[in-house]
Amino acid sequence: MRHQILLYLFLFFGSPLQDEDAFFPKKAFYPRNEFLDDLNIEIYSGHFASFKEPSLWELSKKDKQRVVYRIVWYTMLRDLDPLCIRIEKKSEQYTLRLSQHQRGNKSRYGGALVLEQSRKLTSREWAKVASLIDKSGFWTAPAEIQETRGYADGDCILIEGVKDGKHHVIERMAVLAKPSYQELARTLLEMSGSKTLAQWDQIRERDRKDPEFDKDTETADLGDQ
C-alpha cells in the first residue's frame, strides 16, 4: 500500500527532476527496480530542493575530507511540515542546520521554506552523534528493509551520510526503525531546538504501547520488490 501511495503522488504531481538535480545516484534505494528507485529519488530530491539543501552525493565526490550527516522526518498522514536537520564537520568546526518546508498542496514537493536556522555544535555534541551513527550500523545497513513493505501509515525518517568520500542513505518507517535510529533522530531534534520534539515523543510513546511494533532487529532487504 505504501508504494501505491507513492505511485499516486508521482502520477498526480508530475515528472521527475532533471539529471542536473542529482541528489542521489541511480540504484540508491532499489538496486533492481528502476521505477521504484526513480520514484524515491524523485520524492526525496524534491524535499531537498524545498529545504534548499545541497547534494551530499555530489559533495562526497568533491571533498573526501568532509563528514556530514542529514536526517529528514516527515509524516504521510499527519499534519507536520517536513523537517530536515544537517550536521557537518569541516576541519574542527561543527555546525547544525535545521529547516522545514510547508506540506505540499500545489507543489509536489511542498511549499515555501518556513524555518531555517543554524548554530555551532560542540565537539562533545558531534561525538555523541558520531557514536550513535556507529552504534546503529548505518554504514552497512540496506537502504530499505523488508519490515516496511506495505506499511503506509505513520512517519518516515531518511538518514544520509558522507564520510571518507563515501555516500550512504537509508529510509525507515519510524515506528519500525531500530531503537538506535530512533535515538539518533531524537538526539538531532533535541540538539536543533525544534519544537517538534514533543510531537516526536508523543508518537513514539504511542508506538511503544503497541506490542506489534516492538522490534530491535531488521531483515536485510535490497529493495527490489
C-alpha positions as CSV (number, residue, x, y, z in Angstrom):
1,M,0.0,0.0,0.0
2,R,2.8,2.4,0.7
3,H,4.2,2.0,-2.8
4,Q,0.7,2.6,-4.1
5,I,0.5,5.9,-2.2
6,L,4.0,6.9,-3.6
7,L,2.9,6.0,-7.1
8,Y,-0.2,8.2,-6.7
9,L,1.8,11.1,-5.6
10,F,4.2,10.6,-8.5
11,L,1.5,10.4,-11.2
12,F,-0.6,13.3,-9.7
13,F,2.2,15.8,-9.3
14,G,4.4,15.3,-12.3
15,S,7.6,14.1,-13.9
16,P,11.0,13.5,-12.3
17,L,13.6,16.1,-11.7
18,Q,16.3,16.5,-14.4
19,D,19.7,15.0,-14.2
20,E,21.3,18.2,-13.0
21,D,19.4,17.9,-9.8
22,A,21.3,14.8,-8.8
23,F,20.8,14.3,-5.0
24,F,21.3,10.5,-5.3
25,P,23.0,8.1,-7.5
26,K,20.9,5.6,-9.5
27,K,20.0,2.4,-7.5
28,A,20.4,4.3,-4.2
29,F,17.1,2.9,-2.9
30,Y,16.1,0.0,-5.2
31,P,19.0,-1.7,-7.0
32,R,16.8,-4.0,-9.1
33,N,13.7,-1.9,-9.6
34,E,14.3,1.1,-11.7
35,F,10.8,2.6,-11.5
36,L,10.6,2.5,-7.7
37,D,14.2,3.7,-7.4
38,D,13.4,6.7,-9.7
39,L,10.2,7.3,-7.6
40,N,12.1,7.5,-4.3
41,I,14.8,9.7,-5.8
42,E,12.2,12.0,-7.2
43,I,10.4,12.4,-3.9
44,Y,13.4,13.0,-1.7
45,S,15.2,15.2,-4.3
46,G,12.1,17.3,-4.3
47,H,12.2,17.6,-0.5
48,F,15.8,18.7,-0.5
49,A,15.1,21.3,-3.2
50,S,12.4,22.7,-1.0
51,F,14.7,22.6,2.0
52,K,17.3,24.4,-0.1
53,E,19.8,21.7,0.8
54,P,22.9,20.7,-1.2
55,S,23.5,17.3,-2.7
56,L,25.6,15.2,-0.3
57,W,26.2,12.7,-3.0
58,E,27.9,15.4,-5.1
59,L,29.8,16.6,-2.1
60,S,31.1,13.1,-1.4
61,K,32.7,13.1,-4.9
62,K,34.3,16.5,-4.5
63,D,35.6,16.6,-0.9
64,K,36.7,13.4,0.8
65,Q,37.6,15.2,4.0
66,R,34.1,16.4,4.8
67,V,31.9,14.5,7.2
68,V,28.1,15.3,7.0
69,Y,25.0,13.6,8.4
70,R,21.5,14.6,7.5
71,I,18.1,13.4,8.6
72,V,14.6,14.1,7.1
73,W,11.5,13.5,9.2
74,Y,8.1,13.6,7.6
75,T,4.7,12.1,8.1
76,M,2.3,10.6,5.4
77,L,-1.0,11.2,7.2
78,R,-0.3,13.7,9.9
79,D,-0.3,17.5,10.0
80,L,3.5,18.0,10.3
81,D,5.7,20.0,8.0
82,P,8.6,18.0,6.6
83,L,11.8,18.7,8.6
84,C,15.5,18.4,7.8
85,I,18.5,18.5,10.1
86,R,22.0,18.5,8.8
87,I,25.2,18.4,10.9
88,E,28.6,18.9,9.4
89,K,32.3,18.6,10.4
90,K,34.7,20.9,8.4
91,S,38.2,20.9,9.8
92,E,37.5,21.3,13.6
93,Q,34.3,23.3,13.1
94,Y,30.9,21.6,13.8
95,T,27.6,23.1,12.6
96,L,23.9,22.2,12.6
97,R,21.3,23.5,10.2
98,L,17.5,23.0,10.8
99,S,14.9,23.6,8.1
100,Q,11.3,23.0,7.4
101,H,9.1,23.5,4.3
102,Q,5.4,23.6,4.0
103,R,3.5,20.4,3.2
104,G,2.7,20.1,-0.5
105,N,-0.6,21.2,-1.9
106,K,0.1,22.9,-5.2
107,S,3.6,21.7,-5.4
108,R,4.6,18.0,-5.5
109,Y,7.5,18.8,-3.1
110,G,5.9,21.3,-0.7
111,G,5.6,25.0,-0.3
112,A,7.9,27.7,0.9
113,L,10.6,27.3,3.4
114,V,9.0,28.1,6.7
115,L,12.0,27.6,9.0
116,E,15.8,27.9,8.6
117,Q,18.2,28.3,11.4
118,S,21.8,27.3,12.1
119,R,24.1,27.0,15.1
120,K,27.5,25.7,16.0
121,L,27.9,22.4,17.7
122,T,30.4,21.5,20.4
123,S,32.9,18.7,19.8
124,R,31.1,16.7,22.5
125,E,27.8,17.1,20.7
126,W,29.4,16.0,17.4
127,A,31.0,13.0,19.1
128,K,27.6,11.9,20.6
129,V,26.0,11.9,17.1
130,A,29.0,10.1,15.6
131,S,28.8,7.4,18.3
132,L,25.1,6.9,17.6
133,I,25.8,6.5,13.9
134,D,28.4,3.8,14.7
135,K,26.1,2.1,17.1
136,S,23.3,1.9,14.6
137,G,25.3,0.2,11.9
138,F,24.2,2.8,9.5
139,W,27.1,2.5,7.0
140,T,26.4,-1.2,6.3
141,A,22.6,-1.1,6.5
142,P,20.4,-1.6,3.4
143,A,18.6,1.4,2.1
144,E,15.2,-0.3,2.8
145,I,14.1,-3.3,4.8
146,Q,11.5,-6.0,4.5
147,E,9.6,-4.9,7.5
148,T,8.4,-1.6,5.9
149,R,6.8,-3.3,2.9
150,G,3.1,-2.5,2.6
151,Y,3.2,-0.2,5.7
152,A,1.6,3.1,4.6
153,D,0.6,4.9,7.7
154,G,2.9,6.8,10.1
155,D,6.1,8.8,9.8
156,C,9.3,8.2,7.9
157,I,12.9,9.1,8.6
158,L,15.6,9.2,6.0
159,I,19.2,9.2,7.2
160,E,22.0,10.2,4.9
161,G,25.8,10.4,5.4
162,V,29.1,11.4,3.8
163,K,32.4,10.3,5.2
164,D,35.8,9.5,3.6
165,G,34.3,10.1,0.2
166,K,31.6,7.5,0.7
167,H,27.9,8.3,0.5
168,H,25.1,6.2,2.0
169,V,21.4,6.6,2.6
170,I,18.7,4.6,4.3
171,E,14.9,5.1,4.7
172,R,12.8,3.7,7.6
173,M,9.3,3.9,8.8
174,A,10.0,5.5,12.2
175,V,7.6,3.1,14.0
176,L,9.7,0.1,12.7
177,A,13.1,1.7,12.9
178,K,15.7,0.2,15.3
179,P,15.9,2.0,18.7
180,S,19.4,3.3,17.7
181,Y,17.9,5.1,14.7
182,Q,15.1,6.5,16.8
183,E,17.6,7.6,19.4
184,L,19.6,9.3,16.6
185,A,16.6,11.1,15.3
186,R,15.5,12.3,18.7
187,T,19.0,13.5,19.6
188,L,19.2,15.6,16.5
189,L,15.7,17.0,17.1
190,E,16.8,17.9,20.7
191,M,20.1,19.5,19.5
192,S,18.3,21.5,16.9
193,G,15.9,23.0,19.4
194,S,13.0,22.0,17.2
195,K,9.5,22.5,18.7
196,T,8.5,19.2,17.0
197,L,10.5,17.2,19.6
198,A,7.4,16.9,21.8
199,Q,5.4,15.6,18.8
200,W,8.1,13.0,18.2
201,D,7.9,11.9,21.8
202,Q,4.1,11.6,21.7
203,I,4.2,9.5,18.5
204,R,6.9,7.2,19.9
205,E,5.1,6.8,23.2
206,R,2.0,5.7,21.3
207,D,4.1,3.2,19.3
208,R,5.7,1.7,22.5
209,K,2.2,0.8,23.7
210,D,1.6,-1.3,20.6
211,P,3.3,-4.7,21.0
212,E,3.2,-5.3,17.3
213,F,6.0,-2.8,16.7
214,D,8.3,-4.0,19.5
215,K,11.3,-4.6,17.2
216,D,15.0,-4.4,17.7
217,T,16.2,-6.1,14.5
218,E,15.9,-5.6,10.8
219,T,15.6,-8.0,8.0
220,A,18.1,-7.1,5.3
221,D,16.3,-6.3,2.0
222,L,17.8,-4.8,-1.1
223,G,14.6,-3.1,-2.1
224,D,14.0,-5.0,-5.3
225,Q,10.2,-5.7,-4.9
